Amino acid sequence: MALGHKLFEEVGIISGFKVAKVHPLEGVTTEISFTSDIKGVGRYPSGKNLASGTITKYPHGIIDGSWQGTLTTELGEEFMWWSHEKSKVLEGGKIKGLNVTTGFTNSQKLSWMNNLI
């Protein structure tokens, strides 16, 4: 798998949202939980994702986030993951950035995913 290779497509909904802190210099920190449907590309599995995280949006538009969750595949196997996000809010409200994600599974079938970053 090459850097930048698409692993999946994701569509989800926010199930919880809480503003944890508002500061004029440090920005707005929110706690978010969500569920999503994952459609795997290639050998990446499809399934349901349950996740939560904390993001801070700074006054200059930069977003810093930490996420964690569990992907449960259509066959019931689990992949626990964690991610760190650095993004920027662009004109029109679009967000563009980078997520570094890794994870862990005990599944023999999904063991190749233990080496993904």
C-alpha positions as CSV (number, residue, x, y, z in Angstrom):
1,M,0.0,0.0,0.0
2,A,1.4,3.4,-1.0
3,L,1.3,6.7,0.9
4,G,-1.9,8.4,0.0
5,H,-3.7,5.2,-1.2
6,K,-7.4,5.5,-0.5
7,L,-8.5,2.8,2.1
8,F,-12.2,3.5,2.5
9,E,-15.1,5.8,2.1
10,E,-17.0,7.0,5.2
11,V,-20.5,8.4,5.8
12,G,-21.6,9.1,9.3
13,I,-23.6,11.2,11.8
14,I,-22.6,13.0,15.0
15,S,-24.3,11.4,18.0
16,G,-22.9,13.7,20.7
17,F,-21.4,17.2,20.8
18,K,-20.2,19.2,23.8
19,V,-18.4,22.5,24.0
20,A,-15.7,21.8,26.6
21,K,-13.9,25.2,26.6
22,V,-14.1,28.6,24.9
23,H,-11.0,30.9,25.2
24,P,-10.2,34.0,23.1
25,L,-6.6,32.9,22.4
26,E,-6.7,29.1,22.8
27,G,-9.9,28.7,20.7
28,V,-12.9,26.5,21.1
29,T,-12.5,22.9,22.3
30,T,-15.3,20.4,21.6
31,E,-15.9,16.8,22.4
32,I,-17.6,14.8,19.7
33,S,-18.9,11.3,19.3
34,F,-20.1,9.8,16.0
35,T,-21.1,6.6,14.2
36,S,-20.3,5.9,10.6
37,D,-20.5,3.4,7.9
38,I,-17.2,2.4,6.3
39,K,-17.1,1.1,2.7
40,G,-13.7,-0.5,2.3
41,V,-11.6,-0.1,-0.8
42,G,-9.5,-3.1,-2.0
43,R,-8.9,-5.4,1.0
44,Y,-9.8,-2.8,3.6
45,P,-12.9,-4.2,5.3
46,S,-16.4,-2.6,5.3
47,G,-18.3,-2.2,8.5
48,K,-19.6,0.1,11.3
49,N,-17.4,2.6,13.1
50,L,-18.0,4.0,16.6
51,A,-15.7,6.8,17.6
52,S,-15.2,9.9,19.7
53,G,-12.6,12.6,20.0
54,T,-11.7,16.1,21.1
55,I,-10.9,18.9,18.7
56,T,-9.7,22.5,19.2
57,K,-10.4,25.1,16.6
58,Y,-8.0,28.0,17.1
59,P,-8.9,31.6,16.2
60,H,-6.7,31.5,13.0
61,G,-8.7,28.5,11.6
62,I,-6.3,25.7,12.5
63,I,-7.9,22.5,13.9
64,D,-6.1,20.1,16.2
65,G,-7.9,16.9,17.0
66,S,-7.4,13.5,18.7
67,W,-9.7,10.7,17.8
68,Q,-10.2,7.0,18.9
69,G,-12.7,4.4,17.8
70,T,-13.6,0.8,16.9
71,L,-14.4,-0.5,13.4
72,T,-16.5,-3.6,13.6
73,T,-16.4,-5.4,10.2
74,E,-19.4,-7.0,8.5
75,L,-18.0,-10.4,9.8
76,G,-17.9,-9.1,13.4
77,E,-14.1,-8.6,13.6
78,E,-12.8,-5.5,15.4
79,F,-10.1,-3.0,14.7
80,M,-9.4,-0.4,17.4
81,W,-7.8,2.8,16.1
82,W,-6.6,6.2,17.2
83,S,-5.8,9.2,15.1
84,H,-4.3,12.7,15.3
85,E,-5.6,15.5,13.0
86,K,-4.2,18.8,11.8
87,S,-6.5,20.7,9.6
88,K,-7.5,24.1,8.4
89,V,-10.9,25.6,7.7
90,L,-10.9,27.0,4.2
91,E,-13.3,29.5,2.6
92,G,-16.8,28.2,2.4
93,G,-16.3,26.1,5.5
94,K,-14.5,23.2,3.9
95,I,-11.9,21.5,6.0
96,K,-8.6,20.3,4.5
97,G,-5.8,18.6,6.4
98,L,-4.0,15.5,7.5
99,N,-4.9,12.6,9.8
100,V,-2.3,10.2,11.1
101,T,-4.0,7.0,12.1
102,T,-2.9,3.6,13.4
103,G,-4.6,0.8,15.2
104,F,-4.7,-2.7,16.6
105,T,-6.6,-6.0,16.1
106,N,-6.4,-9.5,17.4
107,S,-8.1,-10.8,14.3
108,Q,-5.8,-13.1,12.2
109,K,-7.7,-12.1,9.0
110,L,-7.1,-8.4,9.8
111,S,-3.6,-8.7,11.2
112,W,-2.1,-6.9,8.2
113,M,-3.9,-3.8,9.5
114,N,-1.6,-3.8,12.6
115,N,1.1,-2.4,10.3
116,L,-0.9,0.5,8.8
117,I,-0.1,4.1,9.6
